[in-house]
Amino acid sequence: MAARRPNSPLIAGGDRKIAASAAPQLENAPSEPLSAMEEKPVSGRVRRAARIIQIPTNVPNEATRLREHLLDRVLTSQGRGAVSKAVDNYLEEGFALPKEQAVQLQLLEHFDEERARNAILIMSQLFEKDEPIKRPVLDQRLRRLEDSAEEATTRDAAACLRRSLRS
């Protein structure tokens, strides 16, 4: 006797006949006459009715899905190294970074100061129309750039944007 998982195929010679009751079972005697068996119509499997479905028209193509996936990686990355790698991967695929506050806020963490400077310029344009989101995070990142950026233009741009946020 061997244990068997449910729905696994039967092992060779597994078609054993076992009586379910103590009464003997007649193997060759049919329970109904042959004429009654022949009159029954053979019914196959009951099939379901066919369903008509409409194909969605706004299914994103592969490039759109890739862009959304890479942009999600940019937005969820934490730390300068992860943000830099995610942004570089996004740009290597040929996509342009959207001019949104959340994306530009992440760009302030990039190792390349030119990308951080471009983010500062875009954010200054965005702040003319809208209020900044995540103001404490923005202030902290601008202060870090102001204190530790290697290029003077980056330090000046960060200081200028930080001053404009205070007023």
C-alpha positions as CSV (number, residue, x, y, z in Angstrom):
1,M,0.0,0.0,0.0
2,A,1.4,3.4,-0.9
3,A,0.1,6.9,-0.1
4,R,-0.9,9.0,-3.0
5,R,-1.5,12.7,-3.3
6,P,-5.0,13.8,-4.4
7,N,-5.4,14.2,-8.2
8,S,-2.2,12.4,-8.9
9,P,-2.2,9.8,-11.7
10,L,-2.9,6.2,-10.7
11,I,0.0,3.8,-10.4
12,A,0.2,0.9,-12.9
13,G,-2.3,-1.8,-11.9
14,G,-4.3,0.6,-9.8
15,D,-7.7,-0.5,-11.2
16,R,-8.7,-2.8,-8.4
17,K,-12.3,-3.8,-7.8
18,I,-13.3,-3.7,-4.2
19,A,-16.8,-4.4,-2.9
20,A,-18.2,-1.5,-0.9
21,S,-20.5,-3.8,1.1
22,A,-20.4,-7.2,2.6
23,A,-22.9,-8.5,0.0
24,P,-21.3,-10.1,-3.0
25,Q,-21.3,-8.1,-6.2
26,L,-22.2,-9.8,-9.5
27,E,-19.6,-8.6,-12.0
28,N,-21.1,-9.9,-15.3
29,A,-24.9,-9.4,-14.6
30,P,-26.2,-6.1,-15.9
31,S,-28.5,-4.3,-13.5
32,E,-30.8,-3.3,-16.4
33,P,-31.8,-5.2,-19.5
34,L,-29.8,-4.5,-22.6
35,S,-32.8,-3.1,-24.5
36,A,-33.2,-0.4,-21.9
37,M,-29.5,0.6,-22.2
38,E,-29.7,1.0,-25.9
39,E,-32.7,3.3,-25.8
40,K,-31.0,5.9,-23.6
41,P,-29.4,8.7,-25.7
42,V,-25.8,9.2,-25.2
43,S,-25.3,12.6,-23.8
44,G,-21.8,14.1,-23.9
45,R,-20.4,16.7,-21.6
46,V,-22.8,19.6,-21.0
47,R,-21.2,22.6,-22.6
48,R,-21.6,26.1,-21.5
49,A,-23.1,28.7,-23.8
50,A,-20.6,30.8,-25.7
51,R,-19.9,34.2,-24.2
52,I,-19.2,37.3,-26.3
53,I,-16.6,39.6,-24.7
54,Q,-15.4,43.0,-25.7
55,I,-11.6,43.4,-26.0
56,P,-10.5,46.4,-24.0
57,T,-9.3,49.2,-26.2
58,N,-7.0,51.0,-23.8
59,V,-4.6,48.1,-23.2
60,P,-1.1,49.6,-22.8
61,N,1.5,48.4,-25.2
62,E,4.9,47.0,-24.1
63,A,6.7,50.4,-24.2
64,T,4.0,52.0,-22.1
65,R,4.2,49.2,-19.5
66,L,8.0,49.5,-19.4
67,R,7.9,53.2,-19.0
68,E,5.4,53.0,-16.1
69,H,7.5,50.2,-14.5
70,L,10.7,52.2,-14.7
71,L,9.0,55.4,-13.5
72,D,7.6,53.5,-10.5
73,R,11.1,52.4,-9.7
74,V,12.3,56.0,-9.9
75,L,9.5,57.1,-7.5
76,T,9.9,54.3,-5.0
77,S,13.8,54.3,-4.9
78,Q,15.4,55.4,-1.6
79,G,18.9,56.5,-1.3
80,R,21.2,58.4,-3.7
81,G,22.6,55.3,-5.3
82,A,19.2,53.6,-6.0
83,V,17.7,56.8,-7.3
84,S,20.6,57.5,-9.6
85,K,20.5,53.9,-11.0
86,A,16.7,54.0,-11.5
87,V,16.9,57.4,-13.2
88,D,19.7,56.3,-15.5
89,N,17.8,53.1,-16.4
90,Y,14.7,55.2,-17.2
91,L,16.7,57.6,-19.4
92,E,18.7,54.7,-21.2
93,E,15.4,53.4,-22.5
94,G,14.8,56.7,-24.3
95,F,12.0,58.1,-22.1
96,A,11.9,61.7,-21.0
97,L,11.4,62.4,-17.3
98,P,8.0,64.0,-16.6
99,K,7.9,67.5,-15.2
100,E,6.1,66.5,-12.0
101,Q,7.1,67.5,-8.5
102,A,7.5,63.9,-7.2
103,V,9.8,62.9,-10.0
104,Q,11.9,66.2,-9.8
105,L,12.1,65.7,-6.0
106,Q,13.7,62.3,-6.5
107,L,16.1,63.8,-9.1
108,L,17.5,66.0,-6.3
109,E,19.1,62.8,-4.9
110,H,20.9,62.0,-8.2
111,F,24.7,61.8,-8.1
112,D,25.0,63.8,-11.3
113,E,24.8,67.4,-10.2
114,E,23.7,68.5,-13.7
115,R,20.5,66.4,-13.4
116,A,19.9,67.9,-9.9
117,R,20.4,71.4,-11.3
118,N,17.9,70.7,-14.0
119,A,15.4,69.4,-11.4
120,I,15.9,72.6,-9.4
121,L,15.1,74.7,-12.5
122,I,12.0,72.7,-13.3
123,M,10.8,72.8,-9.7
124,S,11.2,76.6,-9.6
125,Q,8.9,76.7,-12.7
126,L,6.4,74.3,-11.1
127,F,6.3,76.3,-7.9
128,E,5.2,79.4,-9.8
129,K,1.9,77.6,-10.4
130,D,1.5,75.1,-7.5
131,E,2.5,74.8,-3.9
132,P,5.3,72.4,-3.2
133,I,4.5,68.9,-2.0
134,K,6.6,67.3,0.8
135,R,8.0,70.6,1.8
136,P,10.2,69.2,4.6
137,V,11.8,66.6,2.3
138,L,12.3,69.2,-0.3
139,D,14.0,71.6,2.2
140,Q,16.3,68.9,3.5
141,R,17.4,67.9,0.0
142,L,18.0,71.5,-1.1
143,R,20.0,72.1,2.1
144,R,22.1,69.1,1.4
145,L,22.8,70.3,-2.1
146,E,23.5,73.8,-0.8
147,D,26.0,72.5,1.7
148,S,27.7,69.6,0.0
149,A,27.4,70.1,-3.8
150,E,30.8,70.2,-5.6
151,E,29.8,72.8,-8.2
152,A,29.1,76.4,-7.3
153,T,26.2,76.7,-9.7
154,T,24.4,73.8,-8.1
155,R,24.9,75.3,-4.6
156,D,23.6,78.7,-5.8
157,A,20.6,77.2,-7.5
158,A,19.7,75.2,-4.4
159,A,20.1,78.2,-2.1
160,C,18.0,80.4,-4.4
161,L,15.1,77.9,-4.6
162,R,15.3,77.4,-0.8
163,R,15.1,81.2,-0.2
164,S,12.1,81.5,-2.5
165,L,10.3,78.7,-0.6
166,R,10.7,80.6,2.7
167,S,9.1,83.8,1.4
